[in-house]
Amino acid sequence: MSLRDSLTNVGDILTAMAAAAPIETAVPMFMAKPWKQPRRAANLGLTALSFVSPDRKVRLQAGAGR
């Protein structure tokens, strides 16, 4: 996967997330429980990690990263 392909994929994902965010803000799928607040930081961290290493993620899912 070339750098251009990786950046295109990241752009597509960010676009989808930006389109879904206002919908989720206006009509939440569920109310967040107070004890689940620490998950927000973990979820954002994992999202950032997937943007930093998209090629590695694809290889691990395909089983080639062993």
C-alpha distance (Angstrom), angle and dihedral (degrees) to the residues before:
residue distance angle dihedral
M1 . . .
S2 3.77 . .
L3 3.78 126.0 .
R4 3.79 90.0 -108.4
D5 3.81 91.0 54.5
S6 3.80 91.4 48.4
L7 3.80 92.7 50.4
T8 3.79 90.6 47.1
N9 3.81 90.4 52.6
V10 3.80 92.1 48.6
G11 3.80 89.7 49.2
D12 3.80 91.5 50.4
I13 3.80 92.2 49.8
L14 3.81 92.7 47.6
T15 3.80 90.2 49.0
A16 3.80 91.6 52.0
M17 3.81 91.4 47.2
A18 3.82 91.0 48.6
A19 3.81 90.8 50.4
A20 3.81 93.1 48.8
A21 3.81 97.0 44.3
P22 3.84 97.7 74.5
I23 3.81 90.9 46.5
E24 3.79 91.8 50.4
T25 3.81 90.3 46.4
A26 3.79 92.9 51.7
V27 3.82 97.0 40.3
P28 3.82 111.5 20.6
M29 3.79 115.3 -157.3
F30 3.80 89.5 -138.5
M31 3.78 138.4 -6.6
A32 3.78 114.7 -100.0
K33 3.78 114.2 -116.0
P34 3.83 116.6 -132.8
W35 3.81 92.5 -120.4
K36 3.81 91.8 56.0
Q37 3.81 95.6 62.2
P38 3.84 94.4 100.3
R39 3.80 88.7 60.8
R40 3.80 90.6 67.9
A41 3.82 92.0 68.8
A42 3.80 91.3 45.8
N43 3.80 92.6 48.9
L44 3.81 92.5 49.1
G45 3.80 90.4 47.2
L46 3.80 92.4 51.6
T47 3.81 90.5 47.6
A48 3.81 90.0 52.7
L49 3.79 90.4 47.1
S50 3.79 91.5 53.3
F51 3.82 89.7 53.8
V52 3.79 92.1 49.2
S53 3.80 94.1 52.5
P54 3.83 110.1 22.8
D55 3.81 93.8 146.8
R56 3.82 92.6 52.8
K57 3.80 90.5 50.3
V58 3.80 91.8 54.3
R59 3.80 91.9 49.3
L60 3.82 92.1 49.8
Q61 3.78 92.4 49.9
A62 3.79 90.7 50.2
G63 3.82 90.9 51.4
A64 3.81 93.3 -117.3
G65 3.83 94.0 114.1
R66 3.81 95.5 75.2
